[in-house]
């Protein structure tokens, strides 16, 4: 399989996406008005490629947009708020977006997506790594001059 494993971040500091795609630390509920909500994702791999699972409950699959560019896969969605009056709502409405970088170029024609039970599943097959053309080069001893060399030093 091409590339390495996707690594889980284990840092004391949040990722750039955590700062700008989600709520600001220390300011619950605040986010820029133009920012899209972040989509929670899981990425796993097996011998055939990668599986990206995105948590998007209560959405219509027709509202999803999935784009592939080099080694980036982007999931976007729009969830419109209903017109009915509500006493209280904690649902998220608006734009949702998440970009995930995979370790190798994504073969765009073979990517498949399905949606069930609020989970968008994207399967990304990765081509087999081509076998290396490495070879061992023998080193000749110093007493034997290379072919075409003369024994005269300038």
LUMGURO-571438 format. One record per residue (C-alpha): residue in one letter; x, y, z; residue number from 1. Coordinates in nm, 2 decimals, always signed. Layout:
<sites>
+-----+--------+--------+--------+-----+
: res :   east :  north :     up :   n :
+-----+--------+--------+--------+-----+
:   a :      X :      Y :      Z : NUM :
...
+-----+--------+--------+--------+-----+
</sites>
This chain:
<sites>
+-----+--------+--------+--------+-----+
: res :   east :  north :     up :   n :
+-----+--------+--------+--------+-----+
:   x :  +0.00 :  +0.00 :  +0.00 :   1 :
:   x :  +0.13 :  +0.35 :  -0.09 :   2 :
:   x :  +0.24 :  +0.59 :  +0.19 :   3 :
:   x :  +0.25 :  +0.55 :  +0.56 :   4 :
:   x :  -0.02 :  +0.53 :  +0.83 :   5 :
:   x :  -0.23 :  +0.82 :  +0.92 :   6 :
:   x :  -0.10 :  +0.93 :  +1.26 :   7 :
:   x :  -0.33 :  +1.04 :  +1.55 :   8 :
:   x :  -0.22 :  +1.37 :  +1.70 :   9 :
:   x :  -0.11 :  +1.35 :  +2.06 :  10 :
:   x :  -0.01 :  +1.71 :  +2.14 :  11 :
:   x :  -0.07 :  +1.95 :  +2.42 :  12 :
:   x :  -0.16 :  +2.21 :  +2.17 :  13 :
:   x :  -0.47 :  +2.19 :  +1.94 :  14 :
:   x :  -0.43 :  +2.15 :  +1.57 :  15 :
:   x :  -0.49 :  +2.46 :  +1.35 :  16 :
:   x :  -0.83 :  +2.31 :  +1.24 :  17 :
:   x :  -0.93 :  +2.28 :  +1.61 :  18 :
:   x :  -0.87 :  +2.65 :  +1.66 :  19 :
:   x :  -1.05 :  +2.78 :  +1.36 :  20 :
:   x :  -1.31 :  +2.51 :  +1.26 :  21 :
:   x :  -1.45 :  +2.45 :  +1.60 :  22 :
:   x :  -1.53 :  +2.66 :  +1.91 :  23 :
:   x :  -1.24 :  +2.87 :  +2.03 :  24 :
:   x :  -1.09 :  +2.73 :  +2.35 :  25 :
:   x :  -1.23 :  +2.92 :  +2.65 :  26 :
:   x :  -1.51 :  +3.08 :  +2.45 :  27 :
:   x :  -1.79 :  +2.82 :  +2.43 :  28 :
:   x :  -2.03 :  +2.86 :  +2.15 :  29 :
:   x :  -1.82 :  +3.13 :  +1.97 :  30 :
:   x :  -1.70 :  +3.08 :  +1.61 :  31 :
:   x :  -1.65 :  +3.33 :  +1.33 :  32 :
:   x :  -1.98 :  +3.39 :  +1.14 :  33 :
:   x :  -1.83 :  +3.29 :  +0.81 :  34 :
:   x :  -1.66 :  +2.97 :  +0.94 :  35 :
:   x :  -1.80 :  +2.63 :  +0.86 :  36 :
:   x :  -1.86 :  +2.38 :  +1.13 :  37 :
:   x :  -1.60 :  +2.11 :  +1.15 :  38 :
:   x :  -1.71 :  +1.75 :  +1.08 :  39 :
:   x :  -1.59 :  +1.48 :  +1.32 :  40 :
:   x :  -1.41 :  +1.21 :  +1.13 :  41 :
:   x :  -1.23 :  +0.88 :  +1.17 :  42 :
:   x :  -0.97 :  +0.75 :  +0.93 :  43 :
:   x :  -0.86 :  +0.39 :  +0.92 :  44 :
:   x :  -0.65 :  +0.19 :  +0.68 :  45 :
:   x :  -0.63 :  -0.17 :  +0.57 :  46 :
:   x :  -0.45 :  -0.36 :  +0.29 :  47 :
:   x :  -0.68 :  -0.22 :  +0.02 :  48 :
:   x :  -0.67 :  +0.15 :  +0.12 :  49 :
:   x :  -0.83 :  +0.40 :  +0.35 :  50 :
:   x :  -1.18 :  +0.44 :  +0.50 :  51 :
:   x :  -1.29 :  +0.79 :  +0.61 :  52 :
:   x :  -1.60 :  +0.80 :  +0.82 :  53 :
:   x :  -1.77 :  +1.13 :  +0.89 :  54 :
:   x :  -2.04 :  +1.19 :  +1.15 :  55 :
:   x :  -2.32 :  +1.38 :  +0.98 :  56 :
:   x :  -2.65 :  +1.29 :  +1.15 :  57 :
:   x :  -2.99 :  +1.41 :  +1.02 :  58 :
:   x :  -2.85 :  +1.52 :  +0.68 :  59 :
:   x :  -2.97 :  +1.44 :  +0.33 :  60 :
:   x :  -2.70 :  +1.27 :  +0.11 :  61 :
:   x :  -2.79 :  +1.51 :  -0.17 :  62 :
:   x :  -2.65 :  +1.79 :  +0.04 :  63 :
:   x :  -2.30 :  +1.64 :  +0.05 :  64 :
:   x :  -2.01 :  +1.75 :  -0.17 :  65 :
:   x :  -1.70 :  +1.53 :  -0.18 :  66 :
:   x :  -1.39 :  +1.65 :  -0.37 :  67 :
:   x :  -1.05 :  +1.49 :  -0.42 :  68 :
:   x :  -0.74 :  +1.69 :  -0.51 :  69 :
:   x :  -0.40 :  +1.52 :  -0.51 :  70 :
:   x :  -0.38 :  +1.37 :  -0.16 :  71 :
:   x :  -0.66 :  +1.58 :  +0.00 :  72 :
:   x :  -1.02 :  +1.47 :  +0.03 :  73 :
:   x :  -1.28 :  +1.74 :  +0.13 :  74 :
:   x :  -1.63 :  +1.67 :  +0.26 :  75 :
:   x :  -1.87 :  +1.97 :  +0.26 :  76 :
:   x :  -2.24 :  +1.98 :  +0.35 :  77 :
:   x :  -2.51 :  +2.23 :  +0.41 :  78 :
:   x :  -2.78 :  +2.18 :  +0.67 :  79 :
:   x :  -3.07 :  +2.44 :  +0.66 :  80 :
:   x :  -3.27 :  +2.52 :  +0.96 :  81 :
:   x :  -3.64 :  +2.45 :  +0.94 :  82 :
:   x :  -3.89 :  +2.74 :  +0.96 :  83 :
:   x :  -4.08 :  +2.61 :  +1.26 :  84 :
:   x :  -4.06 :  +2.79 :  +1.60 :  85 :
:   x :  -3.85 :  +2.61 :  +1.86 :  86 :
:   x :  -3.84 :  +2.66 :  +2.23 :  87 :
:   x :  -3.49 :  +2.52 :  +2.24 :  88 :
:   x :  -3.24 :  +2.38 :  +1.99 :  89 :
:   x :  -2.89 :  +2.25 :  +2.01 :  90 :
:   x :  -2.88 :  +2.13 :  +1.65 :  91 :
:   x :  -2.61 :  +2.28 :  +1.43 :  92 :
:   x :  -2.72 :  +2.44 :  +1.10 :  93 :
:   x :  -2.52 :  +2.60 :  +0.83 :  94 :
:   x :  -2.21 :  +2.49 :  +0.64 :  95 :
:   x :  -2.00 :  +2.19 :  +0.75 :  96 :
:   x :  -1.66 :  +2.12 :  +0.60 :  97 :
:   x :  -1.36 :  +1.90 :  +0.67 :  98 :
:   x :  -1.04 :  +1.83 :  +0.47 :  99 :
:   x :  -0.83 :  +1.52 :  +0.54 : 100 :
:   x :  -0.48 :  +1.47 :  +0.40 : 101 :
:   x :  -0.38 :  +1.11 :  +0.31 : 102 :
:   x :  -0.02 :  +1.01 :  +0.27 : 103 :
:   x :  -0.04 :  +0.95 :  -0.11 : 104 :
:   x :  -0.22 :  +1.08 :  -0.41 : 105 :
:   x :  -0.58 :  +0.97 :  -0.42 : 106 :
:   x :  -0.70 :  +0.78 :  -0.74 : 107 :
:   x :  -1.01 :  +1.00 :  -0.78 : 108 :
:   x :  -1.19 :  +0.76 :  -1.02 : 109 :
:   x :  -1.21 :  +0.48 :  -0.77 : 110 :
:   x :  -1.34 :  +0.66 :  -0.46 : 111 :
:   x :  -1.68 :  +0.54 :  -0.33 : 112 :
:   x :  -1.91 :  +0.70 :  -0.08 : 113 :
:   x :  -2.22 :  +0.58 :  +0.11 : 114 :
:   x :  -2.44 :  +0.72 :  +0.38 : 115 :
:   x :  -2.63 :  +0.52 :  +0.65 : 116 :
:   x :  -2.74 :  +0.59 :  +1.00 : 117 :
:   x :  -2.59 :  +0.94 :  +1.01 : 118 :
:   x :  -2.24 :  +0.82 :  +0.90 : 119 :
:   x :  -2.09 :  +0.91 :  +0.57 : 120 :
:   x :  -1.84 :  +0.64 :  +0.47 : 121 :
:   x :  -1.58 :  +0.71 :  +0.20 : 122 :
:   x :  -1.36 :  +0.43 :  +0.07 : 123 :
:   x :  -1.04 :  +0.53 :  -0.09 : 124 :
:   x :  -0.85 :  +0.24 :  -0.26 : 125 :
:   x :  -0.48 :  +0.31 :  -0.28 : 126 :
:   x :  -0.27 :  +0.15 :  -0.55 : 127 :
:   x :  +0.00 :  -0.10 :  -0.46 : 128 :
:   x :  +0.35 :  +0.03 :  -0.42 : 129 :
:   x :  +0.56 :  -0.04 :  -0.71 : 130 :
:   x :  +0.84 :  -0.27 :  -0.63 : 131 :
:   x :  +1.17 :  -0.10 :  -0.58 : 132 :
:   x :  +1.44 :  -0.12 :  -0.85 : 133 :
:   x :  +1.72 :  -0.11 :  -0.59 : 134 :
:   x :  +2.03 :  -0.31 :  -0.66 : 135 :
:   x :  +2.36 :  -0.38 :  -0.49 : 136 :
:   x :  +2.67 :  -0.23 :  -0.64 : 137 :
:   x :  +2.99 :  -0.42 :  -0.59 : 138 :
:   x :  +3.30 :  -0.22 :  -0.47 : 139 :
:   x :  +3.63 :  -0.32 :  -0.63 : 140 :
:   x :  +3.95 :  -0.34 :  -0.43 : 141 :
:   x :  +4.20 :  -0.05 :  -0.46 : 142 :
:   x :  +4.47 :  -0.26 :  -0.63 : 143 :
:   x :  +4.26 :  -0.32 :  -0.95 : 144 :
:   x :  +4.23 :  -0.01 :  -1.17 : 145 :
:   x :  +3.89 :  +0.05 :  -1.33 : 146 :
:   x :  +3.86 :  -0.04 :  -1.70 : 147 :
:   x :  +4.00 :  +0.22 :  -1.93 : 148 :
:   x :  +4.22 :  +0.38 :  -1.66 : 149 :
:   x :  +4.60 :  +0.41 :  -1.71 : 150 :
:   x :  +4.85 :  +0.34 :  -1.44 : 151 :
:   x :  +5.01 :  +0.68 :  -1.49 : 152 :
:   x :  +4.95 :  +0.96 :  -1.23 : 153 :
:   x :  +4.94 :  +1.31 :  -1.37 : 154 :
+-----+--------+--------+--------+-----+
</sites>
